[in-house]
Amino acid sequence: MKNLIVFVTEGKQFFGEYALLVKVWVDNSLDLGWKPEDLMLVTNFEYEYNGVKSIIVGDENYCPPRPRSIKTTIVPHLAELGLVKEGELYWNHDLDAFQMNHFSESDLGLESVDLGLTDYGWRPGWCLGSVFFKESSKDIFALVKPIIFRNIEDENALEQLEAIDACSFSKRHKRLNITYNFGMRNVEANYERADKPLRVVHFHPHYRRVRTWDIFVLGKNGLNMPLVNERLIGVFKHHGIG
């Protein structure tokens, strides 16, 4: 399995919190046993940290209407370049979706499908902040891409394909447990739905309006317990977060 991060931006650099979060991603992944060669960082600028060097793609991959959906629109191009290969599984996720505990391909159970998707837990719509895909899914992403470029969010674009069962979508995906994308809303109800231990926690450590750090790390939630383990907290604090 490959651990994929896509960050293509007009400014050609990691900005704001992402300048720290990319380092958290690298260090956290290595701490969990990922090999450096299995960490794929796709950018439109040069970057290197702790043995992980970016794979540079062209500026044409930037999606002005929906910059946050580039990780979805770029998949067909990565397949064309041979960076997405047949027989390999790719975990494509946001920089603020942090792996907290180890999981393997066999845990996901995606042998007979092309895509592994999570919903929001508290509502059934797809959440594309953490997606598992194979090279064989490139036709689905190719259909989604032009819809996104019409300024439609990638999640809604995928749901449009699902509604008409384009590319036999219903037979080619698996709905994964929320443990692989445990988000910031309705954490109490989602915790009940999630397989334990939580595999991936998805929150902005710097988000102050809702104080997500307090909710996830300090345990200021309806469960009265932290949702992030000490190992991951240590990675955050190593980078001055918290």
QUIGI-V683273 format. One record per residue. RES is the residue in three letters. BURIAL is + if it has 16 or more other C-alpha atoms within 10 Angstrom, else -. Layout:
res & burial
RES & BURIAL
RES & BURIAL
This chain:
res & burial
MET & +
LYS & +
ASN & +
LEU & +
ILE & +
VAL & +
PHE & +
VAL & +
THR & +
GLU & -
GLY & -
LYS & -
GLN & +
PHE & +
PHE & -
GLY & -
GLU & -
TYR & -
ALA & -
LEU & +
LEU & +
VAL & +
LYS & +
VAL & +
TRP & +
VAL & +
ASP & +
ASN & +
SER & +
LEU & -
ASP & -
LEU & -
GLY & -
TRP & +
LYS & -
PRO & +
GLU & -
ASP & -
LEU & +
MET & +
LEU & +
VAL & +
THR & +
ASN & +
PHE & +
GLU & -
TYR & +
GLU & -
TYR & -
ASN & -
GLY & -
VAL & +
LYS & +
SER & +
ILE & +
ILE & -
VAL & +
GLY & -
ASP & -
GLU & -
ASN & +
TYR & +
CYS & +
PRO & -
PRO & -
ARG & +
PRO & +
ARG & +
SER & +
ILE & +
LYS & +
THR & +
THR & +
ILE & +
VAL & +
PRO & +
HIS & +
LEU & +
ALA & +
GLU & -
LEU & -
GLY & -
LEU & -
VAL & +
LYS & -
GLU & -
GLY & -
GLU & -
LEU & +
TYR & +
TRP & +
ASN & +
HIS & +
ASP & +
LEU & +
ASP & +
ALA & +
PHE & +
GLN & +
MET & +
ASN & +
HIS & -
PHE & -
SER & -
GLU & -
SER & -
ASP & -
LEU & -
GLY & -
LEU & +
GLU & -
SER & -
VAL & +
ASP & +
LEU & +
GLY & +
LEU & +
THR & +
ASP & +
TYR & +
GLY & +
TRP & -
ARG & -
PRO & -
GLY & -
TRP & +
CYS & +
LEU & +
GLY & +
SER & +
VAL & +
PHE & +
PHE & +
LYS & +
GLU & +
SER & +
SER & +
LYS & +
ASP & -
ILE & +
PHE & +
ALA & +
LEU & +
VAL & +
LYS & +
PRO & -
ILE & +
ILE & +
PHE & +
ARG & -
ASN & -
ILE & +
GLU & +
ASP & +
GLU & +
ASN & +
ALA & +
LEU & +
GLU & -
GLN & -
LEU & +
GLU & -
ALA & -
ILE & -
ASP & -
ALA & -
CYS & -
SER & -
PHE & +
SER & -
LYS & -
ARG & +
HIS & +
LYS & +
ARG & -
LEU & +
ASN & +
ILE & +
THR & +
TYR & +
ASN & +
PHE & +
GLY & +
MET & +
ARG & -
ASN & -
VAL & +
GLU & -
ALA & -
ASN & +
TYR & +
GLU & -
ARG & -
ALA & +
ASP & -
LYS & -
PRO & -
LEU & +
ARG & +
VAL & +
VAL & +
HIS & +
PHE & +
HIS & +
PRO & +
HIS & -
TYR & -
ARG & -
ARG & -
VAL & -
ARG & -
THR & +
TRP & +
ASP & +
ILE & +
PHE & +
VAL & +
LEU & -
GLY & +
LYS & +
ASN & +
GLY & -
LEU & -
ASN & -
MET & -
PRO & +
LEU & +
VAL & +
ASN & -
GLU & -
ARG & -
LEU & +
ILE & -
GLY & -
VAL & +
PHE & +
LYS & -
HIS & -
HIS & -
GLY & -
ILE & +
GLY & -
